[in-house]
Amino acid sequence: MKTHARPAAQVSARLAALAVVPLALAGCSTIGEGGEDDTDEAEAADQVVLVTHESFSLPEELIAEFEAEHGQKLVVRASGDAGALSAKLALTKDNPTGDVAFGIDNTFASRTLAEGVFAVTDAAPVAGVEDYELAEGADRLFPVDVAHVCLNIDDTWFADQDVRPPSTLEDLTDPAYRDLTVLPAASTSSPGMAFLLTTIAAFGDEWPQYWGDLLDNGAKIVEGWSDAYYTEFTQGGEKGTRPIVLSYDSSPAFTVPEGAEGSTTSALLDTCFEQVEYVGVLEGAANPEGAKALVDFLREPQVQAALPEAMYVFPVLEGVELPEAWARYAVQPAEPFEVDPAEISANRETWLRDWTDLTTR
């Protein structure tokens, strides 16, 4: 979310609070951003180092529960987006910076599997998650959460400006929406990559023409989801100027002003791509047993139930009760766009090279 990682007039208090949770975790469970630990081997056996993206967040009481149950200190090393995470894991595969990684999604999974980043793990089976398991690598990466990457709009902006809001991908190239869209980059962001795949699924071989039209209409590309949502989006809380942003189907559940009957934002459900996030034990982990325990823990019911409000995502475990706001405002798409994982694996680098050429010329 992944990952993502989700009331006031511009942004809900819950959304704003979630933005600082990773910083709070940094004070109690994180050793520097991407930094190296100088503990000896005995100390390493008593801690599990989780390498993840900047949107990772769990309630402190759940972290305490894991540590008490397994006698392991959880050390979180969170930095960058999922795209940057996958690249870093590949670069450090011979000398991993942690024991377990969370946040690799279905758009980047094949890359890390091909690089040999993850170890085969006898993780506890979880019933009902078969639809989210990978066809290749299901013994190395295990589904934790699911969300849909969708365009979101600031309904209040469009109402105030008396402008008809967009509803489709094609609408974004209409001059009526010039300079209104912000997107995270496909090269450094898993939502950005998901959106690139959305356009490939929607337009086939004509996707470069669509991107050319999109850029000609003033779409802005930024590094990651946080930059797009919190800084550039008009509902992000930092006086952004763009009322169309790439986010998630769950995001409107976090922009409901206190006492209001509706959200100030909407997800455009005809623009969505399914994103599944995985967890796996790193090959060469210093503490593989502790890592396996964490893999199992992230898929237990109490953790799954915390995911919606902690990281803006849906649990993969069936039967988990969702927060009330999600039932009303976090509407999932009926027919999200899809691209076969084998096709992603075969074409990712070409697509990204062509996308980079388009967006940097």
C-alpha positions in Angstrom: 0.0 0.0 0.0 1.0 -0.4 -0.5 1.5 0.2 1.2 0.2 1.4 1.3 1.1 2.1 5.1 -4.1 6.0 5.3 -11.7 15.2 10.7 -10.9 18.4 9.3 -12.0 20.4 6.3 -9.1 19.3 4.2 -8.1 15.9 5.6 -9.4 13.6 8.3 -7.7 13.6 11.7 -7.3 9.8 11.3 -5.5 10.2 8.0 -3.2 12.9 9.4 -2.5 10.7 12.5 -1.6 7.8 10.3 0.9 9.9 8.4 3.1 10.2 11.6 2.7 6.6 12.8 5.9 5.4 11.1 7.8 8.2 12.8 6.4 7.1 16.2 7.5 3.6 15.4 10.9 4.9 14.6 11.3 5.9 18.2 10.5 2.6 19.7 11.1 -0.2 17.1 13.2 1.1 14.3 17.0 1.3 13.9 17.6 4.2 11.5 16.2 4.4 8.0 18.0 1.7 6.1 20.9 1.8 8.6 23.1 -1.0 9.7 22.9 -2.7 13.0 26.1 -3.2 15.0 24.7 -6.0 17.3 26.6 -9.3 17.5 25.2 -12.6 16.5 23.7 -13.4 20.0 21.8 -10.1 19.9 20.7 -10.8 16.4 19.0 -14.0 17.5 16.8 -12.0 19.8 15.5 -9.6 17.2 13.7 -9.8 13.9 14.6 -7.1 11.4 11.7 -6.2 9.1 12.6 -4.4 5.9 9.6 -2.6 4.5 8.2 0.5 2.7 7.4 3.9 4.3 3.7 3.1 4.6 4.1 0.2 7.0 2.3 0.7 10.3 0.9 -1.5 13.0 -0.6 -0.6 16.4 2.0 -0.6 19.2 0.0 -3.1 21.2 0.3 -5.7 18.3 4.0 -5.1 18.1 4.2 -5.7 21.9 2.1 -8.8 21.5 4.5 -10.3 18.9 7.6 -9.4 21.0 6.1 -11.0 24.2 4.8 -14.1 22.4 8.1 -14.9 20.6 10.7 -13.3 22.8 11.9 -11.3 19.9 12.3 -7.5 19.5 10.8 -6.3 16.2 13.1 -3.8 14.4 11.5 -2.0 11.5 13.6 -0.5 8.8 11.2 1.4 6.6 12.1 3.7 3.7 10.9 4.6 0.3 8.0 3.1 -1.7 7.5 -0.6 -2.7 9.2 0.0 -6.0 12.3 1.3 -4.3 12.1 -1.5 -1.8 12.1 -4.2 -4.5 15.2 -2.6 -6.1 17.0 -2.4 -2.8 16.2 -6.0 -1.9 17.7 -7.1 -5.2 20.8 -5.0 -4.7 21.4 -6.4 -1.2 20.4 -10.0 -1.8 23.9 -11.3 -1.0 24.1 -9.4 2.2 20.5 -8.7 3.3 19.7 -5.8 5.6 17.0 -7.7 7.5 15.4 -11.0 8.1 12.0 -10.5 6.5 10.5 -8.1 4.0 6.9 -6.9 3.7 5.4 -4.8 1.0 6.4 -6.4 -2.3 3.2 -6.5 -4.3 2.0 -8.4 -7.4 3.5 -5.8 -9.7 7.1 -6.3 -8.4 6.9 -9.8 -7.0 8.3 -11.6 -10.1 11.4 -9.3 -10.1 12.4 -10.2 -6.5 11.6 -13.9 -7.1 13.8 -14.1 -10.2 16.6 -12.4 -8.2 16.5 -15.0 -5.5 15.7 -12.5 -2.8 13.3 -14.7 -0.8 13.9 -18.1 0.9 11.5 -21.0 0.6 9.5 -21.0 3.9 7.2 -23.5 5.6 4.8 -20.8 6.7 1.5 -21.7 8.4 -1.3 -22.3 5.9 -4.1 -19.7 5.9 -7.5 -20.8 4.5 -9.3 -18.6 2.1 -6.4 -16.7 0.6 -5.9 -18.9 -2.4 -7.1 -16.2 -4.8 -4.2 -14.0 -3.8 -1.4 -16.5 -3.9 1.2 -16.3 -6.6 1.2 -19.0 -9.3 5.0 -19.0 -9.0 6.7 -18.4 -5.7 3.8 -19.2 -3.3 6.3 -20.9 -1.0 8.4 -17.8 -0.7 5.9 -14.8 -0.7 2.7 -14.9 1.3 -0.3 -12.6 0.8 -1.1 -10.2 3.7 -3.4 -7.5 2.3 -5.2 -6.4 -0.8 -6.3 -3.0 -2.1 -7.2 -1.4 -5.4 -5.1 1.4 -6.8 -7.7 3.9 -8.2 -7.8 7.6 -9.2 -9.3 9.6 -6.3 -10.9 13.0 -6.7 -11.6 15.9 -4.3 -15.4 16.2 -4.5 -15.5 19.5 -2.7 -13.1 21.1 -5.2 -15.2 20.1 -8.1 -18.4 21.3 -6.4 -16.8 24.6 -5.5 -15.4 25.1 -9.0 -18.7 24.0 -10.6 -16.8 21.5 -12.8 -18.1 18.1 -13.7 -15.8 15.6 -12.1 -14.0 13.0 -14.2 -15.0 9.3 -14.1 -12.8 7.5 -16.6 -9.2 7.2 -17.7 -10.0 9.0 -20.9 -11.4 11.9 -19.0 -8.0 12.8 -17.7 -6.8 13.8 -21.2 -9.8 16.2 -21.6 -8.7 19.9 -21.6 -11.3 20.5 -18.9 -8.9 18.7 -16.5 -5.7 20.3 -17.6 -3.1 20.6 -14.7 -5.4 18.8 -12.2 -3.8 15.4 -12.0 -0.9 14.1 -9.9 0.5 10.6 -10.2 3.4 8.8 -8.4 6.1 7.5 -10.7 5.9 4.0 -12.1 9.6 3.6 -11.6 9.7 4.3 -7.9 6.2 3.6 -6.6 4.1 0.5 -6.6 0.8 2.4 -7.0 2.5 4.2 -9.9 3.5 0.9 -11.4 -0.1 -0.3 -10.9 -1.4 2.7 -12.8 1.0 2.1 -15.7 -0.4 -1.5 -15.8 -3.9 -0.1 -15.7 -3.3 1.9 -18.8 -1.6 -1.1 -20.5 -4.7 -3.2 -19.7 -7.0 -0.5 -20.9 -5.3 0.7 -24.1 -3.1 -2.2 -25.1 -0.3 -1.2 -27.5 -1.7 2.3 -27.6 -0.8 3.0 -24.0 2.2 5.3 -24.9 -0.2 7.5 -26.9 -2.5 7.7 -23.9 0.4 8.7 -21.7 1.5 11.3 -24.2 -1.9 12.8 -24.1 -2.0 12.7 -20.3 1.3 14.5 -20.0 0.3 17.1 -22.7 -2.7 17.8 -20.5 -0.5 18.7 -17.6 -0.4 15.5 -15.5 2.3 15.9 -12.8 4.6 13.0 -11.9 6.1 12.8 -8.4 8.3 10.2 -6.7 5.9 8.4 -4.4 2.3 8.1 -3.1 3.0 10.2 -0.1 4.3 13.1 -2.2 1.2 12.8 -4.5 -1.4 12.5 -1.8 -0.1 14.6 1.1 1.7 17.3 -0.8 0.0 17.8 -4.2 -3.6 16.6 -3.6 -6.0 19.3 -2.6 -7.4 17.1 0.2 -3.9 16.1 1.5 -3.5 18.7 4.1 -0.5 20.7 2.7 -2.4 23.2 0.5 -2.0 21.1 -2.7 -3.4 22.3 -5.9 -4.4 19.1 -7.8 -7.8 17.6 -7.1 -7.2 14.3 -9.0 -4.7 11.9 -7.4 -3.7 8.3 -7.7 -4.6 6.5 -4.4 -6.7 3.6 -3.2 -10.3 2.5 -3.2 -10.1 2.7 0.7 -8.9 6.3 0.8 -12.4 8.0 1.0 -13.0 6.2 4.3 -10.3 8.4 5.8 -11.7 11.8 4.5 -15.0 11.9 6.3 -15.2 15.1 8.4 -16.4 14.6 12.0 -20.2 14.5 12.1 -20.6 14.4 8.3 -22.7 11.9 6.4 -20.3 11.6 3.5 -16.7 11.7 2.5 -15.0 14.7 0.8 -13.3 12.4 -1.7 -14.3 9.6 -4.1 -12.5 6.7 -5.8 -13.2 6.4 -9.5 -14.0 2.7 -9.6 -13.6 2.4 -13.4 -9.9 3.2 -13.1 -8.8 0.5 -10.5 -6.0 -2.1 -10.5 -5.8 -4.9 -7.9 -2.7 -4.7 -5.7 -1.8 -7.6 -3.3 1.1 -7.1 -0.8 3.2 -10.0 0.3 5.6 -10.9 3.1 8.6 -13.3 2.9 11.7 -14.5 4.7 14.9 -13.1 3.1 17.5 -15.5 1.8 20.4 -15.4 4.1 18.4 -14.0 7.0 20.3 -13.8 10.3 17.2 -14.9 12.2 15.1 -17.1 9.9 13.0 -18.6 12.7 12.1 -15.2 14.0 11.3 -14.1 10.5 9.0 -17.1 9.9 7.2 -16.2 13.2 6.6 -12.7 11.9 5.4 -14.0 8.5 2.8 -16.1 10.4 1.9 -13.3 12.8 1.1 -10.8 10.0 -1.6 -13.2 8.7 -3.2 -13.9 12.1 -6.8 -12.5 12.7 -5.9 -9.7 15.1 -3.3 -8.3 12.8 -5.5 -8.7 9.7 -8.3 -6.8 11.6 -5.9 -3.9 12.2 -4.8 -3.5 8.6 -7.6 -1.2 7.3 -7.0 1.6 9.8 -3.3 1.0 10.0 -2.4 0.8 6.4 -5.5 1.7 4.2 -5.8 -1.9 2.9 -8.2 -4.8 3.1 -7.2 -8.0 4.9 -6.8 -11.2 2.8 -8.2 -13.3 5.6 -11.9 -14.0 5.1 -14.4 -13.1 7.8 -12.5 -10.2 9.3 -14.8 -7.4 10.4 -14.2 -4.1 8.7 -14.5 -0.7 10.4 -17.9 0.9 10.0 -16.5 3.7 7.8 -15.1 1.1 5.4 -18.5 -0.5 4.9 -19.9 2.8 3.8 -17.0 4.6 2.0 -14.3 2.0 1.0 -16.2 0.6 -2.0 -14.3 -2.0 -4.0 -14.5 -2.1 -7.8 -16.5 -4.9 -9.4 -14.1 -5.3 -12.4 -10.6 -4.0 -11.7 -8.1 -4.0 -14.5 -5.7 -6.9 -14.6 -2.4 -7.9 -16.3 -1.2 -11.5 -16.1 1.9 -11.8 -13.8 3.8 -13.7 -16.5 3.2 -10.8 -18.9 4.4 -8.3 -16.3 7.5 -10.4 -15.7 8.3 -10.6 -19.4 7.7 -6.9 -20.2 8.2 -4.9 -17.1 11.6 -3.5 -17.9 10.6 -2.6 -21.5 7.4 -0.9 -20.3 9.3 1.0 -17.6 12.0 2.1 -20.1 9.4 3.3 -22.5 7.4 5.0 -19.7 10.6 6.7 -18.5 11.4 7.9 -22.0 7.9 9.4 -22.3 7.9 11.1 -18.9 11.4 12.6 -19.0 11.6 13.9 -22.6 
